[in-house]
């Protein structure tokens, strides 16, 4: 796992609003194309046979990113 993903996962696990989510691609405007978040979402969708599961790491990270934790990193 790359350092940006590791930081995002660690911050989410701690329950904080992580500054790492924006750089990873989880922004208030949605998942940024070509980002680590987009790769994570793609892998999650493939594993989920076309869908990203509610409560999955990707959905939790995007929820936190959309709630404003990464507004400055659009």
Secondary structure per residue as TSV (DSSP state, phi and psi in degrees):
chain	resnum	aa	ss	phi	psi
A	1	X	-	360.0	135.9
A	2	X	-	-73.1	161.9
A	3	X	H	-59.7	-36.6
A	4	X	H	-65.6	-45.3
A	5	X	H	-63.3	-42.8
A	6	X	H	-60.0	-42.8
A	7	X	H	-64.9	-42.1
A	8	X	H	-64.2	-45.2
A	9	X	H	-63.3	-44.0
A	10	X	H	-63.0	-42.1
A	11	X	H	-66.3	-40.2
A	12	X	H	-66.1	-41.1
A	13	X	H	-61.8	-32.6
A	14	X	H	-81.3	-9.1
A	15	X	T	80.3	14.4
A	16	X	-	-91.6	167.1
A	17	X	-	-90.9	97.9
A	18	X	-	-78.9	138.4
A	19	X	T	-72.5	-12.9
A	20	X	H	-78.2	-15.6
A	21	X	H	-68.1	-41.5
A	22	X	H	-60.0	-53.7
A	23	X	H	-61.0	-27.6
A	24	X	H	-76.1	-16.5
A	25	X	T	111.2	3.8
A	26	X	E	-93.5	95.3
A	27	X	E	-113.1	169.2
A	28	X	T	-66.4	-18.7
A	29	X	T	-94.4	2.2
A	30	X	E	116.3	-178.0
A	31	X	E	-75.1	129.0
A	32	X	-	-77.2	129.7
A	33	X	T	-58.2	137.4
A	34	X	T	78.0	2.7
A	35	X	S	-88.2	173.5
A	36	X	H	-58.3	-39.8
A	37	X	H	-60.9	-40.4
A	38	X	H	-64.8	-39.1
A	39	X	H	-66.5	-40.6
A	40	X	H	-64.3	-41.9
A	41	X	H	-64.3	-41.4
A	42	X	H	-61.3	-47.1
A	43	X	H	-62.9	-39.5
A	44	X	H	-65.9	-40.4
A	45	X	H	-67.5	-39.1
A	46	X	H	-63.1	-46.1
A	47	X	H	-65.2	-32.0
A	48	X	T	-92.4	15.0
A	49	X	T	55.6	45.2
A	50	X	T	108.4	-9.4
A	51	X	-	-131.0	154.6
A	52	X	-	-101.5	120.6
A	53	X	-	-67.6	142.6
A	54	X	T	-63.1	132.9
A	55	X	T	86.6	-2.6
A	56	X	S	-71.9	165.1
A	57	X	H	-56.3	-43.3
A	58	X	H	-62.9	-44.6
A	59	X	H	-68.7	-36.9
A	60	X	H	-66.6	-45.2
A	61	X	H	-61.4	-43.5
A	62	X	H	-68.0	-36.5
A	63	X	H	-60.7	-45.2
A	64	X	H	-66.7	-39.9
A	65	X	I	-64.1	-40.8
A	66	X	I	-71.1	-24.3
A	67	X	I	-78.0	-0.1
A	68	X	I	111.1	1.5
A	69	X	I	-68.3	-12.6
A	70	X	T	-136.4	29.1
A	71	X	G	-54.5	-37.6
A	72	X	G	-76.7	-3.1
A	73	X	G	-115.8	34.9
A	74	X	-	-61.6	360.0
